[in-house]
Amino acid sequence: MKKWIFLTLAILVEVTATLSLKAALEAPALYAVVVAGYAAAFLCMFQALREGMSLGVGYGIWAACGVALTAVLSTVIFHEPLTLPMGIGIAAVMGGVLLVEIGSQQAQNTPDTAREQKEATAR
């Protein structure tokens, strides 16, 4: 459970840092939020990995959620466009991450045949 909390925090602070990067163009003091946010995001991701999250799944979810949240929030905050092709792209990224997660689950449930063969040979 902790790994998901850390991953969620990594996503939230990374999106905050990214949005602050755009806002810092008008208010340079926000560059401190950018630096702190990115540092915190990497520390939270490190903790998620330390708690047992697989890298491919964690990074995929982090990236996909970051893209989606940043696109939606930049529309709300900065009035940037969110077009149909952009929405399709976001959906495609999220679909790809879902496939990585499904593949990861299958890999965890499939016995490692190479390891089994090595153990059988050693006997």
ABEGO torsion letter per residue (X at the ends): XAAAAAAAAAAAAAAAAAAAAAAAAABAAAAAAAAAAAAAAAAAAAAAAAAGBBAAAAAAAAAAAAAAAAAAAAAAAAGBBBBAAAAAAAAAAAAAAAAAAAAAAAAAABBBAAAAAAAAAAX
